[in-house]
Amino acid sequence: MKMNSAVYTLILLFFCANIKGADRADFIVAKDGSGNFKTIQEALDAVPAVHSKFYIILVKNGLYNEKLFITKSNIALVGENRDSTRIVYPELRSNWYKAHNNTEWGSATVNIDSTVTDFTFANMTIHNNYGSLHGDHNHQYAMWGRGTKIIIIDCNILSDGADTITLRNWNGLYYHSGCFFEGYVDYVCPYGWCYITDSKFYGHNLTASIWHRGTENKDQKFVIRYSYFDGVPGFPLGRHHRDAQFYLLDCIFSKNMADIPIFWPVSPNASKWIWGDRQYYYNCHRIGGDYDWFKNNLSSAEGSPKPEDVNAKWTFAGKWDPEETMPAVLPYVSLPAPRNASYSVKTMVTLKWIPSRNAVSHNIYFWKSKYPQVLRQGEKLLDGPAAPGKPVFVKNQKENHFNPGMLETNSTYYWRIDEVTDSDTLKGPLWHFTTK
């Protein structure tokens, strides 16, 4: 007798719940057979076509030589370890085009359908390694898609060719934090609205690193904060063939970056900019000396935004606030607010964080330094220095926010969140900020 699909799904979910143990995940993928599935695609396919809950798929460490097709929403694909959970698949775009009548669907290592929304990638490596195998560095997507509200946190997104990550919904919303991006020409090239923070970039080419298309709405923008750019000697920062809008704040450029502003390329597929040359910078510096073209000009942008205004919610024009609604999927506490090494923080502030996936409560430590923290150039990209004084335990609570009360001006405060799980207490990282 043929089993009803709804009954099958209920049986599958019951089976998964009984073998996953204490780890909060709906499905577990493990190559050795210790999970619910041996392949990631099997787990993705097992999610019901229509569902209202948010699914977490935990991928155990291993090398997964898979090409993924993502067609369902409200899912988090989470690795056990950022460097040891690896999705690696070689695909050259031109080869795929020839075999599939110029169809882009399937041309990437990870392919995201246009119907997908609210999908999170976390704590893993995604790599299109065609170039290292065949010596061709042309277009080879690690990630391609037309979905929206795509979150990527604490991931390595790598390609041995051009267009490493190309998310192409013309009105798409994309948020990336704590990532490492590597590739060749235009290796980070979003459409629509995109916000990237606390990430690192490495380019292997002399054409451009970042690219943007914002032709559907004058407000569409590509915002990068607190990030570091590096590459081969003479790598240029960026370009765009269509209207675009770039904001770079608190970024550090390596000495290898060329003295070439973000530019309009001379090519057959380049269109004249309707809204003009819109590249805005604040507090960006190059190791070895700054170039004049990235001097502070944020106030000249439309609406004259202040540095403290420029965050994810502002980037998406109020359409989406991912830092406020982000699901707890990582195995550790993350995304502190105020962010680590923040300066000019208000004396009345609420501390917030994204809990670890398995947390049941939080031990809060908060204390004041003897001296204000002096932020040296580039230090925001590294771990903070050891805190003077002894951590002060405040309380244990279930909420992921805490109000420390009125703080002193021109002072540095340290804080730490230790996550209490069913079986252990996980010590969190040390964070600090300085008040105005």
N, C-alpha and C positions, 0 to 999 in steps of 0.2 A: 504494500500500500504506500502511495506517495505521501510524504509528510508535508503538512501545511507549513509554509515558510515562516509564519509568525510563531508556530509551535517550535520549529527548529531553532529560531533565534532565541526563544526563552530557554530552551535546553542548553544552547551554546553558552548563553550568559551565565546560567547556573553553574555549568561546568567550569567556566573561567573563574568565577568567584571563588570556587572551592580549591583552585590550585595556585592562586596568585599570592596567598599568604597575606602578610601585613602590608605589603607595598600597595599603595593606592593607585591602581590601574585597572582598566576594564579588560584589556587584553595584554598579554606579554608575548613578545616575539623572542625566541632563542634558537640559535642554529643547532644547539645540541639536543633539542627536543624537550627541554625542561620547562618550556612555556606552553602557551596555547597554540602557537603557530611557529613554523620554522622560517617563514618568509614574511616580509613586511606587507607585501601586496595581499597576501591571504588575510592578514588582520584588517587591512583597509576594506577589503571586500566583505568582511564579516559584519561591519557596522551596518545597521539597518538603513535602507534607502531613505526612509522617513523616520526621523527621531527628533525629540525635543531636548534630550540631555546632552551634556558635553562629554565626549568620549576621550579617555586617555589611553594611548597605545604606548607601552613601555618596550623599548627595543634594547635587549641585552647586548653587551659588548660582542663584537665580531665584525667580519668583513662581509657585507651584503652586496653581492654583485647583481643588483637588481635595477631595472628601469621602472619607476613608479608612476602610476596613473591615479591621480587624486580627483575624485568626482563627488565627494560628499563633504558636507560642512560640519562645523562645530566639533572639531577633532584636534587633539594635540598629539603629535608624534615626537616622543621624548627618548633620547638616548640614555643609556646607563652612564656613559662617560663621553665627554666631548671628543676626545682624540681616539678612543678605542671603539666607539660605535661608528662604523664607516659604511656609507652607501656610496659605492663606486661603480660607475658604468660608463664605458667609452661610446660616444656618439658624435660624429661630425655632421653638422646641419646639412651640408650639401649632399652628403651620402643619403641621408634620410629623405631629403627632398626628391632625389632621383628615384628612389624606390617607392615613394608614396605620393606622387603627383603634386609636389610642392606643398604638402600639408604639414603645418608646424606641430600639430598635436602628435606627441610622441618623439619629437626631435631633441628632447632634453633628458638628462638623468632623472629629474623630477618634473613631472608635467601636471599642471593644475588647471582644471576645467573652468570655463567662464561662469558656471553656476555656483562655484565654491565661495563660501564666505566664512569668516571666523575660523581660520585654520592656523595652528601654531606648530612651528618646528623648534625644538629645543635640545641643547646639549648633545650635538652630534656633528659629524663631518659629512658633507655631501660633495662629491668630486666627480667631475667629468674628466677622465684621464686619457682621452683619445690622443692628445698631442704627445704625451710622454711615450705612448706605445708606437705611434706612427710618424712623429716628427712634423705634424701639420698643426699650426696654431691658428687656423681660421675659426669661424664661429662654431663654438661647441658649448651649449648651455649646460650648466649644472642645474639651473632651475629656470623654467619657463612657464608662464601661465597668464590667464586672464581673469583670475578670481580677484576678490577684494577682501579687505580686513585680514591681511596675511601678516602674522607675527613671526619673527625669527629672533630667537634669543640664545646667546651663548653658543653659537654654531660657527663652524668653519665652512665657508662656501667657496669652493675652489674649482678652477677650470684651467686646462692647459691651452686655452684659446680665448677668443673674443666673446663678449657678452655673457660673462659668467652667470650673472643673475639678471634676468630680464622679465619683469612682471608688467604685463602689457594691457591691463584694463585701462581704457582711456580715462576713466573716472575712478581708478583704483586708489585704495588707501592701504599704505604699507608701513609697518613699524619694525625696526631692527635695532637690537641692543646687544652690546657685548660680543660682537661678531668679528671674524677675520675674513676679509674678502680678498681673493687673489685671482689674477687673470691677465688677459692681454687687452686689446682695444675695447674701450667702452665697457669695462668688465662689471660695472655697477650702473645699470641704465633703466631706471624706473619710468613708467608713465604716471600721470596724475599727481597724487600727493604721496610723498615719502619722507619719513623721519628716521634718521639713523643717529644713534648716540653711543658713546663709549666704545668705539670700534676701531679696527685697524685695517688699512688698505695696502696692498702691494701690487704694483703694476709692472709687467714685463715688457712693455712696449713704449715706443716714442711717439704715439699718436694722441691718446687721451686715456684717463683713468675713469672719470665719472661722466655721465651723460644723462640728459633729462628731456622728456617731452611733456609739455603742459599746454596743449593747444585747445582743449575743450572748455577751459575756464581760466580767466585771467588770474585767478587766485591760486591755481595749482602751483605747487612749489616742492623743491627738493631741499630739505634741511638736514645739515650734518653738524652735530655738536660734540665737543669733547673727544675728538677722534684724531688719529695719527695716520699720515700718508707717507708711504715710502715706495721705492721701486728701483728699477735699474737707473744708472746715471743718466740724467737728462729726461726723466719721465715728465710729461706735461700733466696738469691737473685735470682739465676737462674741456668738453665742447658740446654743441648741440645743433642738430640739423633743422629743428623746428623751434617754435617759441618755447621758452623754458624760464625757470626762475630758481636761482641757487641762493641758499643762505649757509654760510660756514661760520660758526662761532666757536671760540675756544679750541681751535684746531692747531695741531703742530705738524709742520711739514719737514721732512728730512732734508738734509743738504743736497740730496740727489735731485730734488725737484727743479725743473727748468724754469727760467724766467719767461714763462708764456702764460698770459691770462687765459681764462676760459674763453673759447673762441667759436666763431661761425666757420665751419669747414667749407672749403671750395670743393663741391662735389655735385654730380647730377641730381641727387636726391635731397639737396639742401634747399629749404624755402626761406624767403625773406622773413625776418622777425616782425610781427605785427606790433608787439608790445615793447620792442626795443631790447637793449642790452641790460639784463637784470641779474647782476651778481652782487651779493652783499656779504660783507665780512665784519667780524668783530673779534678783537683779541686773538687774532691768528698770528703765529710766528713760525719762522723757518730757522732750523738749526743751521748756523753759519751766516745768518743775516737775512733780514726781511726784504721782500720786493715791494715796490711802491704800489703795485696793482691790487694787493690784498690789504691795504690800510683800512682802518675803520671807516665804514660808510653805511652802517646799518640804519642810521637815522634818515637816510635818503630814500629808503624803501617806502612803498605806499603805506600810509598810516603811521609812519615813523615809529616802528616798534622799538621798545627798550629790550636790552638783553634778557631781563627777567621775564619778559613776555613770551619769549621764543621757546616754546616747549611742544610736546606732542599735540596737546589739545589745540593750541594756537595754530600749529601746522595744518591740522585737518579742519580748520575753520569751524570748530564745534561739532562737526559731523561725527566725530569718534574720539573717545578719550581712553586709549588702550592702557595707559598706566594706571588708570583708576579701576578698570574692569578686567585686567589681565588675570587669567586663571592661575592657580597655584599648581604648576606642573614640574618644576625643577626639584631635584633631590636636596636642595639647600635654599636658604633664605636669600632673597635677591631684591634688586631695584629699590635701594633706600631713597627716601625723600625726607629731607634734602639729600641730593646725591652726594656720594663721597667726595670730599675736598671742595665742597661748595664754599663760596665766599659771599660776603654781603647778605647773609641770611637775616631775616627779620627776627627781632627778639621775642616775638610771639609766633611760634611755629608748632605744627603738629608733626611728629615723626610717623612715617608710614613705611611699610615694606610689603613685599609679596612673600607669603609664607612658603616654606618648603612643602612638597607634595604630601608628606606624611605627618605634618605637624598637628598636634592636638592642642598645644598651648605654647607660649613664648616666655622665656626668661629675659627680662629687660635689664640691661646695664647702661648707665648713663652718668657721665661725670665731666667736670670742667678741668681743662688743662691749666697749668700755672701761667703759660704764656700763649699769646695768639700764634696760630700756625702761619708761618710765612710760606707761601706757595711759590716755589721756584719754577722756572720755565719747564714745562713738560711733566712736572711732578704729578699732575692730575691723572696722567696716564698710567702711573705706577701704583704700587701699594703704598699706603700712607706710612709714615714713620711710626716707630713705637711710641705709644702714648705715655707722657709723663704721669706719674701717679698710678694708683691702683684702681682697677675697675670697681664701680660701685653698683651692687645689685639693688634694683628698685622694686621689682615685683614680678610675679608670674601672672599672665592673663591669656585669654583666648583671642582677644581682638588683635588685629594687625595694625594698630595705630596707638599712639601714646602722646599725651600732652605734658611736656615737662614743666609747664608754667613759664612765667616771665624770665627770660634769660638776660645776661649782662651784655652790654655793647662791647664791640671790639674784643671778643673772647672766643676761644676755640673750645669746642665740646666734642667729646668722644662718646660713641655708643656702640653697642653690640647686642645682637638678638640671638640667643641660644634657643634652638628648636627642640621642644620636648615631644618625642614620638611615643608610640606604644611600647617600644623596647629600649629606647636610648635617649640621651640628650646630646644634640649635635651643636658643637661650638660654632658660632657664626663669625664672619670676618669683622675686622675692626674698621669702623667708619668714623669720619670726623668732618666738622664744618666750622666755619668762622662767621660770627655775627658782624653786622655793620658797625 
